[in-house]
Amino acid sequence: MMVQTIKKIALEAVQAESPLRLVEATVVSPPPDIQIRLKNNPKLVIPSDIISIAEHLTRHRRQIRVNGGTVQEYEFMDELKTGDKVMVAAIQGGQSFFILDRLG
C-alpha cells in the first residue's frame, strides 16, 4: 500500500510538471530512524531511508572561535522529536523527502 501511495504522489508531481512540492508533516519517530507523516496523507508514514534532514535539525558538533580566542567545540542537541511539525520538500514526486525546518 505504501509503495502505491508513493507512486501516486510521484505521478501527481509529474502531471503538475513540478519536481518539488512543499508539504507539512509530523515526526512519527525521531532520528536516527526518523519517520514522518504527511499532513495531506495521514495514513502514509514515510520511512527513514528516503528522508534527508537539514543539519540544524540534528544533533551535531561545531567548532567556534569566540573573540579571536581558542577554538572550542560545541554540541548542538536540538534534534527533531516525536510530534514536531516540520516543513518537507517532496522531491521528484515522492521518491525522496527533505526536512527543511521545524514549524512553530
N, CA, C and O atoms as a GROMACS GRO file, in nm:
protein
  416
    1MET      N    1   0.083  -0.119   0.000
    1MET     CA    2   0.000   0.000   0.000
    1MET      C    3   0.087   0.126   0.000
    1MET      O    4   0.058   0.221  -0.072
    2MET      N    5   0.195   0.126   0.081
    2MET     CA    6   0.280   0.244   0.089
    2MET      C    7   0.345   0.272  -0.047
    2MET      O    8   0.353   0.388  -0.088
    3VAL      N    9   0.390   0.169  -0.115
    3VAL     CA   10   0.454   0.187  -0.246
    3VAL      C   11   0.354   0.248  -0.344
    3VAL      O   12   0.391   0.336  -0.422
    4GLN      N   13   0.230   0.202  -0.341
    4GLN     CA   14   0.129   0.256  -0.431
    4GLN      C   15   0.102   0.403  -0.402
    4GLN      O   16   0.084   0.483  -0.494
    5THR      N   17   0.098   0.439  -0.274
    5THR     CA   18   0.073   0.578  -0.237
    5THR      C   19   0.188   0.667  -0.281
    5THR      O   20   0.165   0.777  -0.332
    6ILE      N   21   0.311   0.621  -0.262
    6ILE     CA   22   0.428   0.699  -0.306
    6ILE      C   23   0.426   0.715  -0.458
    6ILE      O   24   0.459   0.822  -0.509
    7LYS      N   25   0.389   0.609  -0.530
    7LYS     CA   26   0.379   0.618  -0.676
    7LYS      C   27   0.272   0.721  -0.716
    7LYS      O   28   0.290   0.795  -0.812
    8LYS      N   29   0.162   0.724  -0.641
    8LYS     CA   30   0.055   0.820  -0.670
    8LYS      C   31   0.106   0.963  -0.652
    8LYS      O   32   0.079   1.051  -0.734
    9ILE      N   33   0.182   0.987  -0.543
    9ILE     CA   34   0.239   1.119  -0.518
    9ILE      C   35   0.335   1.156  -0.632
    9ILE      O   36   0.336   1.270  -0.678
   10ALA      N   37   0.414   1.059  -0.677
   10ALA     CA   38   0.508   1.083  -0.787
   10ALA      C   39   0.434   1.118  -0.915
   10ALA      O   40   0.472   1.212  -0.986
   11LEU      N   41   0.328   1.045  -0.945
   11LEU     CA   42   0.250   1.072  -1.066
   11LEU      C   43   0.187   1.210  -1.061
   11LEU      O   44   0.186   1.281  -1.161
   12GLU      N   45   0.134   1.248  -0.945
   12GLU     CA   46   0.074   1.380  -0.930
   12GLU      C   47   0.176   1.490  -0.956
   12GLU      O   48   0.145   1.590  -1.020
   13ALA      N   49   0.298   1.472  -0.905
   13ALA     CA   50   0.402   1.573  -0.925
   13ALA      C   51   0.443   1.583  -1.072
   13ALA      O   52   0.464   1.693  -1.123
   14VAL      N   53   0.453   1.470  -1.139
   14VAL     CA   54   0.489   1.470  -1.281
   14VAL      C   55   0.379   1.538  -1.362
   14VAL      O   56   0.406   1.618  -1.451
   15GLN      N   57   0.254   1.505  -1.330
   15GLN     CA   58   0.142   1.566  -1.402
   15GLN      C   59   0.138   1.717  -1.378
   15GLN      O   60   0.098   1.792  -1.467
   16ALA      N   61   0.178   1.759  -1.262
   16ALA     CA   62   0.180   1.902  -1.231
   16ALA      C   63   0.305   1.970  -1.286
   16ALA      O   64   0.320   2.091  -1.274
   17GLU      N   65   0.395   1.890  -1.346
   17GLU     CA   66   0.521   1.938  -1.401
   17GLU      C   67   0.603   2.012  -1.297
   17GLU      O   68   0.666   2.114  -1.325
   18SER      N   69   0.601   1.960  -1.176
   18SER     CA   70   0.674   2.022  -1.066
   18SER      C   71   0.763   1.918  -0.999
   18SER      O   72   0.712   1.821  -0.944
   19PRO      N   73   0.894   1.936  -1.004
   19PRO     CA   74   0.983   1.839  -0.941
   19PRO      C   75   0.990   1.852  -0.789
   19PRO      O   76   1.052   1.770  -0.722
   20LEU      N   77   0.925   1.956  -0.735
   20LEU     CA   78   0.935   1.981  -0.592
   20LEU      C   79   0.802   2.031  -0.538
   20LEU      O   80   0.737   2.118  -0.596
   21ARG      N   81   0.762   1.972  -0.424
   21ARG     CA   82   0.639   2.016  -0.356
   21ARG      C   83   0.671   2.038  -0.210
   21ARG      O   84   0.743   1.958  -0.150
   22LEU      N   85   0.619   2.145  -0.151
   22LEU     CA   86   0.636   2.169  -0.008
   22LEU      C   87   0.511   2.121   0.064
   22LEU      O   88   0.399   2.158   0.027
   23VAL      N   89   0.531   2.038   0.166
   23VAL     CA   90   0.419   1.986   0.243
   23VAL      C   91   0.453   1.988   0.392
   23VAL      O   92   0.570   1.977   0.430
   24GLU      N   93   0.351   2.002   0.474
   24GLU     CA   94   0.369   1.993   0.618
   24GLU      C   95   0.364   1.846   0.658
   24GLU      O   96   0.297   1.765   0.594
   25ALA      N   97   0.437   1.814   0.764
   25ALA     CA   98   0.440   1.676   0.812
   25ALA      C   99   0.460   1.677   0.964
   25ALA      O  100   0.493   1.780   1.024
   26THR      N  101   0.438   1.561   1.023
   26THR     CA  102   0.460   1.542   1.166
   26THR      C  103   0.561   1.431   1.185
   26THR      O  104   0.556   1.329   1.117
   27VAL      N  105   0.654   1.450   1.278
   27VAL     CA  106   0.754   1.348   1.308
   27VAL      C  107   0.684   1.236   1.386
   27VAL      O  108   0.628   1.260   1.493
   28VAL      N  109   0.688   1.114   1.332
   28VAL     CA  110   0.628   0.998   1.396
   28VAL      C  111   0.728   0.930   1.488
   28VAL      O  112   0.694   0.886   1.598
   29SER      N  113   0.854   0.923   1.443
   29SER     CA  114   0.961   0.871   1.528
   29SER      C  115   1.086   0.955   1.500
   29SER      O  116   1.111   0.992   1.385
   30PRO      N  117   1.165   0.984   1.603
   30PRO     CA  118   1.280   1.074   1.589
   30PRO      C  119   1.400   1.005   1.525
   30PRO      O  120   1.402   0.883   1.510
   31PRO      N  121   1.502   1.086   1.488
   31PRO     CA  122   1.626   1.028   1.437
   31PRO      C  123   1.689   0.937   1.543
   31PRO      O  124   1.666   0.957   1.662
   32PRO      N  125   1.766   0.839   1.503
   32PRO     CA  126   1.825   0.822   1.369
   32PRO      C  127   1.732   0.750   1.271
   32PRO      O  128   1.754   0.758   1.150
   33ASP      N  129   1.631   0.679   1.318
   33ASP     CA  130   1.538   0.609   1.228
   33ASP      C  131   1.411   0.691   1.213
   33ASP      O  132   1.301   0.643   1.240
   34ILE      N  133   1.426   0.815   1.170
   34ILE     CA  134   1.315   0.908   1.162
   34ILE      C  135   1.208   0.859   1.065
   34ILE      O  136   1.238   0.800   0.961
   35GLN      N  137   1.083   0.885   1.102
   35GLN     CA  138   0.969   0.861   1.014
   35GLN      C  139   0.878   0.982   1.027
   35GLN      O  140   0.866   1.042   1.134
   36ILE      N  141   0.813   1.018   0.916
   36ILE     CA  142   0.722   1.132   0.918
   36ILE      C  143   0.589   1.093   0.855
   36ILE      O  144   0.580   0.998   0.777
   37ARG      N  145   0.486   1.168   0.892
   37ARG     CA  146   0.352   1.150   0.834
   37ARG      C  147   0.314   1.281   0.767
   37ARG      O  148   0.313   1.386   0.832
   38LEU      N  149   0.282   1.277   0.639
   38LEU     CA  150   0.246   1.397   0.565
   38LEU      C  151   0.107   1.444   0.604
   38LEU      O  152   0.016   1.363   0.624
   39LYS      N  153   0.090   1.575   0.613
   39LYS     CA  154  -0.038   1.633   0.653
   39LYS      C  155  -0.149   1.596   0.556
   39LYS      O  156  -0.262   1.570   0.597
   40ASN      N  157  -0.119   1.595   0.425
   40ASN     CA  158  -0.222   1.568   0.325
   40ASN      C  159  -0.249   1.420   0.304
   40ASN      O  160  -0.336   1.384   0.225
   41ASN      N  161  -0.176   1.332   0.375
   41ASN     CA  162  -0.198   1.188   0.365
   41ASN      C  163  -0.166   1.124   0.500
   41ASN      O  164  -0.061   1.063   0.515
   42PRO      N  165  -0.256   1.137   0.598
   42PRO     CA  166  -0.227   1.095   0.734
   42PRO      C  167  -0.208   0.944   0.754
   42PRO      O  168  -0.160   0.902   0.859
   43LYS      N  169  -0.243   0.863   0.656
   43LYS     CA  170  -0.226   0.718   0.671
   43LYS      C  171  -0.088   0.670   0.628
   43LYS      O  172  -0.044   0.562   0.666
   44LEU      N  173  -0.018   0.752   0.548
   44LEU     CA  174   0.112   0.713   0.495
   44LEU      C  175   0.225   0.759   0.586
   44LEU      O  176   0.235   0.878   0.616
   45VAL      N  177   0.308   0.667   0.629
   45VAL     CA  178   0.427   0.701   0.708
   45VAL      C  179   0.548   0.686   0.616
   45VAL      O  180   0.571   0.579   0.559
   46ILE      N  181   0.626   0.794   0.604
   46ILE     CA  182   0.744   0.794   0.517
   46ILE      C  183   0.862   0.737   0.596
   46ILE      O  184   0.890   0.784   0.706
   47PRO      N  185   0.931   0.636   0.542
   47PRO     CA  186   1.042   0.572   0.613
   47PRO      C  187   1.172   0.651   0.604
   47PRO      O  188   1.191   0.733   0.515
   48SER      N  189   1.260   0.625   0.698
   48SER     CA  190   1.385   0.699   0.710
   48SER      C  191   1.477   0.685   0.588
   48SER      O  192   1.557   0.774   0.561
   49ASP      N  193   1.468   0.574   0.515
   49ASP     CA  194   1.561   0.553   0.404
   49ASP      C  195   1.539   0.647   0.286
   49ASP      O  196   1.622   0.653   0.196
   50ILE      N  197   1.428   0.722   0.284
   50ILE     CA  198   1.407   0.820   0.176
   50ILE      C  199   1.392   0.962   0.232
   50ILE      O  200   1.341   1.052   0.165
   51ILE      N  201   1.437   0.980   0.357
   51ILE     CA  202   1.429   1.112   0.422
   51ILE      C  203   1.570   1.166   0.446
   51ILE      O  204   1.657   1.095   0.495
   52SER      N  205   1.590   1.293   0.412
   52SER     CA  206   1.712   1.366   0.449
   52SER      C  207   1.669   1.480   0.541
   52SER      O  208   1.556   1.528   0.533
   53ILE      N  209   1.760   1.522   0.629
   53ILE     CA  210   1.728   1.624   0.728
   53ILE      C  211   1.832   1.734   0.724
   53ILE      O  212   1.952   1.707   0.716
   54ALA      N  213   1.787   1.860   0.729
   54ALA     CA  214   1.880   1.973   0.739
   54ALA      C  215   1.962   1.958   0.867
   54ALA      O  216   1.908   1.921   0.972
   55GLU      N  217   2.091   1.987   0.858
   55GLU     CA  218   2.182   1.964   0.970
   55GLU      C  219   2.138   2.033   1.099
   55GLU      O  220   2.154   1.976   1.207
   56HIS      N  221   2.082   2.153   1.090
   56HIS     CA  222   2.046   2.226   1.212
   56HIS      C  223   1.933   2.158   1.289
   56HIS      O  224   1.904   2.198   1.402
   57LEU      N  225   1.869   2.056   1.231
   57LEU     CA  226   1.764   1.982   1.300
   57LEU      C  227   1.815   1.850   1.357
   57LEU      O  228   1.736   1.767   1.403
   58THR      N  229   1.946   1.830   1.353
   58THR     CA  230   2.006   1.708   1.402
   58THR      C  231   2.104   1.741   1.516
   58THR      O  232   2.142   1.856   1.535
   59ARG      N  233   2.142   1.639   1.588
   59ARG     CA  234   2.249   1.655   1.687
   59ARG      C  235   2.380   1.663   1.609
   59ARG      O  236   2.412   1.571   1.533
   60HIS      N  237   2.454   1.772   1.628
   60HIS     CA  238   2.579   1.789   1.553
   60HIS      C  239   2.677   1.875   1.632
   60HIS      O  240   2.640   1.942   1.728
   61ARG      N  241   2.802   1.872   1.590
   61ARG     CA  242   2.908   1.948   1.657
   61ARG      C  243   2.960   2.057   1.564
   61ARG      O  244   2.964   2.040   1.443
   62ARG      N  245   2.999   2.168   1.625
   62ARG     CA  246   3.060   2.279   1.551
   62ARG      C  247   3.178   2.331   1.631
   62ARG      O  248   3.176   2.333   1.754
   63GLN      N  249   3.279   2.374   1.560
   63GLN     CA  250   3.391   2.441   1.624
   63GLN      C  251   3.368   2.590   1.617
   63GLN      O  252   3.331   2.644   1.513
   64ILE      N  253   3.390   2.657   1.730
   64ILE     CA  254   3.361   2.800   1.739
   64ILE      C  255   3.481   2.871   1.802
   64ILE      O  256   3.539   2.824   1.900
   65ARG      N  257   3.518   2.985   1.743
   65ARG     CA  258   3.623   3.070   1.799
   65ARG      C  259   3.553   3.198   1.844
   65ARG      O  260   3.491   3.267   1.764
   66VAL      N  261   3.564   3.230   1.973
   66VAL     CA  262   3.498   3.348   2.027
   66VAL      C  263   3.602   3.457   2.053
   66VAL      O  264   3.701   3.433   2.122
   67ASN      N  265   3.579   3.576   1.997
   67ASN     CA  266   3.666   3.692   2.015
   67ASN      C  267   3.813   3.661   1.988
   67ASN      O  268   3.901   3.707   2.061
   68GLY      N  269   3.840   3.583   1.884
   68GLY     CA  270   3.978   3.553   1.846
   68GLY      C  271   4.049   3.459   1.942
   68GLY      O  272   4.169   3.436   1.927
   69GLY      N  273   3.978   3.404   2.038
   69GLY     CA  274   4.037   3.312   2.136
   69GLY      C  275   4.055   3.173   2.079
   69GLY      O  276   4.059   3.152   1.958
   70THR      N  277   4.065   3.078   2.170
   70THR     CA  278   4.086   2.940   2.128
   70THR      C  279   3.959   2.882   2.068
   70THR      O  280   3.848   2.924   2.100
   71VAL      N  281   3.979   2.786   1.982
   71VAL     CA  282   3.866   2.718   1.917
   71VAL      C  283   3.809   2.617   2.016
   71VAL      O  284   3.882   2.537   2.075
   72GLN      N  285   3.679   2.623   2.033
   72GLN     CA  286   3.610   2.529   2.120
   72GLN      C  287   3.506   2.454   2.039
   72GLN      O  288   3.449   2.508   1.944
   73GLU      N  289   3.481   2.330   2.077
   73GLU     CA  290   3.380   2.251   2.006
   73GLU      C  291   3.254   2.245   2.091
   73GLU      O  292   3.259   2.213   2.210
   74TYR      N  293   3.142   2.275   2.028
   74TYR     CA  294   3.012   2.271   2.095
   74TYR      C  295   2.924   2.169   2.026
   74TYR      O  296   2.930   2.150   1.905
   75GLU      N  297   2.840   2.103   2.106
   75GLU     CA  298   2.745   2.008   2.051
   75GLU      C  299   2.606   2.071   2.056
   75GLU      O  300   2.560   2.115   2.162
   76PHE      N  301   2.539   2.073   1.941
   76PHE     CA  302   2.403   2.124   1.932
   76PHE      C  303   2.309   2.004   1.936
   76PHE      O  304   2.322   1.911   1.856
   77MET      N  305   2.215   2.006   2.029
   77MET     CA  306   2.134   1.887   2.054
   77MET      C  307   1.985   1.911   2.029
   77MET      O  308   1.902   1.840   2.085
   78ASP      N  309   1.951   2.008   1.948
   78ASP     CA  310   1.812   2.042   1.921
   78ASP      C  311   1.756   1.959   1.807
   78ASP      O  312   1.704   2.012   1.709
   79GLU      N  313   1.769   1.825   1.820
   79GLU     CA  314   1.721   1.740   1.712
   79GLU      C  315   1.569   1.725   1.717
   79GLU      O  316   1.505   1.758   1.816
   80LEU      N  317   1.514   1.675   1.609
   80LEU     CA  318   1.370   1.658   1.599
   80LEU      C  319   1.319   1.554   1.699
   80LEU      O  320   1.388   1.458   1.733
   81LYS      N  321   1.196   1.577   1.745
   81LYS     CA  322   1.133   1.488   1.842
   81LYS      C  323   0.997   1.443   1.789
   81LYS      O  324   0.939   1.509   1.703
   82THR      N  325   0.947   1.332   1.840
   82THR     CA  326   0.815   1.284   1.803
   82THR      C  327   0.712   1.393   1.829
   82THR      O  328   0.710   1.455   1.935
   83GLY      N  329   0.626   1.416   1.730
   83GLY     CA  330   0.522   1.516   1.742
   83GLY      C  331   0.558   1.652   1.683
   83GLY      O  332   0.469   1.734   1.662
   84ASP      N  333   0.686   1.676   1.656
   84ASP     CA  334   0.726   1.804   1.594
   84ASP      C  335   0.660   1.818   1.458
   84ASP      O  336   0.650   1.721   1.382
   85LYS      N  337   0.615   1.938   1.427
   85LYS     CA  338   0.562   1.972   1.295
   85LYS      C  339   0.678   2.025   1.211
   85LYS      O  340   0.755   2.108   1.259
   86VAL      N  341   0.690   1.977   1.088
   86VAL     CA  342   0.802   2.015   1.003
   86VAL      C  343   0.753   2.051   0.863
   86VAL      O  344   0.646   2.010   0.820
   87MET      N  345   0.836   2.129   0.792
   87MET     CA  346   0.812   2.159   0.651
   87MET      C  347   0.903   2.069   0.570
   87MET      O  348   1.024   2.063   0.594
   88VAL      N  349   0.845   2.000   0.474
   88VAL     CA  350   0.917   1.899   0.397
   88VAL      C  351   0.909   1.931   0.248
   88VAL      O  352   0.803   1.970   0.198
   89ALA      N  353   1.020   1.914   0.179
   89ALA     CA  354   1.021   1.923   0.034
   89ALA      C  355   1.011   1.781  -0.020
   89ALA      O  356   1.100   1.699   0.001
   90ALA      N  357   0.901   1.754  -0.089
   90ALA     CA  358   0.884   1.624  -0.156
   90ALA      C  359   0.952   1.638  -0.291
   90ALA      O  360   0.907   1.714  -0.377
   91ILE      N  361   1.060   1.564  -0.310
   91ILE     CA  362   1.144   1.579  -0.428
   91ILE      C  363   1.115   1.468  -0.528
   91ILE      O  364   1.096   1.352  -0.491
   92GLN      N  365   1.112   1.506  -0.655
   92GLN     CA  366   1.091   1.412  -0.766
   92GLN      C  367   0.966   1.328  -0.742
   92GLN      O  368   0.967   1.206  -0.760
   93GLY      N  369   0.859   1.395  -0.702
   93GLY     CA  370   0.730   1.330  -0.690
   93GLY      C  371   0.721   1.224  -0.583
   93GLY      O  372   0.646   1.127  -0.599
   94GLY      N  373   0.793   1.238  -0.474
   94GLY     CA  374   0.778   1.146  -0.364
   94GLY      C  375   0.882   1.036  -0.357
   94GLY      O  376   0.867   0.942  -0.279
   95GLN      N  377   0.986   1.047  -0.438
   95GLN     CA  378   1.093   0.948  -0.431
   95GLN      C  379   1.189   0.976  -0.317
   95GLN      O  380   1.260   0.887  -0.271
   96SER      N  381   1.193   1.101  -0.273
   96SER     CA  382   1.272   1.137  -0.156
   96SER      C  383   1.211   1.261  -0.092
   96SER      O  384   1.140   1.339  -0.156
   97PHE      N  385   1.240   1.277   0.035
   97PHE     CA  386   1.185   1.387   0.114
   97PHE      C  387   1.297   1.455   0.191
   97PHE      O  388   1.383   1.388   0.248
   98PHE      N  389   1.294   1.589   0.194
   98PHE     CA  390   1.397   1.664   0.264
   98PHE      C  391   1.329   1.752   0.368
   98PHE      O  392   1.249   1.839   0.334
   99ILE      N  393   1.361   1.730   0.496
   99ILE     CA  394   1.302   1.810   0.604
   99ILE      C  395   1.380   1.940   0.612
   99ILE      O  396   1.498   1.943   0.646
  100LEU      N  397   1.310   2.048   0.579
  100LEU     CA  398   1.372   2.180   0.572
  100LEU      C  399   1.384   2.248   0.707
  100LEU      O  400   1.489   2.301   0.742
  101ASP      N  401   1.273   2.245   0.785
  101ASP     CA  402   1.274   2.319   0.911
  101ASP      C  403   1.158   2.274   0.998
  101ASP      O  404   1.063   2.211   0.952
  102ARG      N  405   1.169   2.307   1.124
  102ARG     CA  406   1.062   2.283   1.222
  102ARG      C  407   0.964   2.399   1.212
  102ARG      O  408   1.006   2.514   1.195
  103LEU      N  409   0.835   2.370   1.223
  103LEU     CA  410   0.733   2.474   1.221
  103LEU      C  411   0.697   2.514   1.363
  103LEU      O  412   0.694   2.430   1.453
  104GLY      N  413   0.670   2.644   1.382
  104GLY     CA  414   0.637   2.694   1.515
  104GLY      C  415   0.496   2.665   1.557
  104GLY      O  416   0.455   2.702   1.667
   0.00000   0.00000   0.00000
